[in-house]
Amino acid sequence: MRSISMVDLKSQYENIKPEIDTAIQQVINSTAFINGPSVKEFQAELEKYLGVRHVIPCANGTDALQISMMALGLKPGDEVIAPSFTFIATAEVIALLGLTPVLVDVDFDTFNVDPEAIKRAITSKTRAIVPVHLFGQCADMDAIMQIAAENNLFVIEDTAQAIGAEFHSINGEVKKAGTIGNIGCTSFFPSKNLGCYGDGGAIFTDDDNLAVKLRSIVNHGMTVRYYHDDIGVNSRLDSIQAAILKVKLKYLDKYAAARNKVADAYDKAFSGSSKLKIPSRYSRSTHVFHQYTLVTNGIDRSELQKFLAAKNIPAMIYYPVPIHLQKAYLDSRYMPGDFPVTEALSHAVISLPMHTELDEEQINYITSSVLEFVNA
Ligand SMILES: *Cc1c(COP(=O)(O)O)cnc(C)c1O
């Protein structure tokens, strides 16, 4: 049996090696390392894939979030609502810009931000909501967009984990994750569903004016060379990464299907267990399974993790500490117990290996090992 990893980037590369190697070599031959043709080409292809008017590539997903908040003109003192159960980047950029992160609880079944909690958190200073489509499934964008409309708020979707997922709105519209709010942000970190071979990210919007602003900010606030109309940053997707992403974008839907096949096999194995809750499928969203995350019940999670590690099966805890309990974010506004669902999940979740090249033998070994522990 091939050894098991959380994400097997090597096998994935080997399966598309000639295409990737050619794409990289072309950029090297051209020496157009920055803003070369591959960046524009990838941008255009991603726009088409997502059905969005503008894709603005940038250096990483964290930058994408930061640049979005800058482009929307958010100012110190403005409150931005985000879930407490997410990767730190979401809240980090809010704090970094001097804005006030207002954290809220999530839904136990979907792991995604709870619209009712958003409503309760709105004040006269609230300017934006950042829903995170966690683990590959969209948050309740119907409810979130309605709350935003009623309260005149911006919506910045963090779709770093859900690129390619589709949201089926109550009004019959089908849109790709990240193209529903004012702005969508994604990451091309190697382990993400559409990952490059280094760092990368992108911002999506249908708003032409906002797109001009975003393009200016990623490039030192400059639209005409050496004339700086905005305070910007330097955040670029380099040409080699864009060339790699252009190849991998063609496989994104196939990769999502492969991930779903693994998820279905895991579901089948674990659905009978009272000690493991399989990930709920949200009826309004497709799932691209960035992570396959179980919620344990009545078993020692760290013992399970150790048991699996001894069998060379990696398993990860996403995320062990909610943001409101992280040292850097502890303030008088939050206390343990504030977000009971987030806190319960952070103690109970465990994510199993999930990638595009898991084979049947590996899946069977993983499921039988988990069940061996659970049923012992
Ligand atoms: C990965 C990730 C980011 C940040 O992306 P980077 O490219 O690593 O900066 C932001 N939000 C979420 C939810 C993520 O998973």
Ligand as a Chemical Component Dictionary entry (heavy atoms), coordinates in Angstrom:
data_LIG
# 
_chem_comp.id                   LIG 
_chem_comp.type                 NON-POLYMER 
_chem_comp.pdbx_formal_charge   0 
_chem_comp.three_letter_code    LIG 
# 
loop_
_chem_comp_atom.comp_id 
_chem_comp_atom.atom_id 
_chem_comp_atom.alt_atom_id 
_chem_comp_atom.type_symbol 
_chem_comp_atom.charge 
_chem_comp_atom.model_Cartn_x 
_chem_comp_atom.model_Cartn_y 
_chem_comp_atom.model_Cartn_z 
_chem_comp_atom.pdbx_ordinal 
LIG C1 C1 C 0 -5.975  28.956 3.803 1  
LIG C2 C2 C 0 -6.995  29.882 4.279 2  
LIG C3 C3 C 0 -6.818  31.283 4.236 3  
LIG C4 C4 C 0 -5.498  31.933 3.903 4  
LIG O1 O1 O 0 -4.902  31.581 2.726 5  
LIG P1 P1 P 0 -3.304  31.776 2.560 6  
LIG O2 O2 O 0 -3.126  31.621 1.091 7  
LIG O3 O3 O 0 -2.650  30.704 3.335 8  
LIG O4 O4 O 0 -2.962  33.132 3.019 9  
LIG C5 C5 C 0 -7.856  32.087 4.626 10 
LIG N1 N1 N 0 -9.017  31.586 5.059 11 
LIG C6 C6 C 0 -9.225  30.253 5.143 12 
LIG C7 C7 C 0 -10.540 29.764 5.629 13 
LIG C8 C8 C 0 -8.230  29.360 4.769 14 
LIG O5 O5 O 0 -8.441  28.060 4.865 15 
# 
loop_
_chem_comp_bond.comp_id 
_chem_comp_bond.atom_id_1 
_chem_comp_bond.atom_id_2 
_chem_comp_bond.value_order 
_chem_comp_bond.pdbx_ordinal 
LIG C1 C2 SING 1  
LIG C2 C3 SING 2  
LIG C2 C8 DOUB 3  
LIG C3 C4 SING 4  
LIG C3 C5 DOUB 5  
LIG C4 O1 SING 6  
LIG O1 P1 SING 7  
LIG P1 O2 DOUB 8  
LIG P1 O3 SING 9  
LIG P1 O4 SING 10 
LIG C5 N1 SING 11 
LIG N1 C6 DOUB 12 
LIG C6 C7 SING 13 
LIG C6 C8 SING 14 
LIG C8 O5 SING 15 
# 
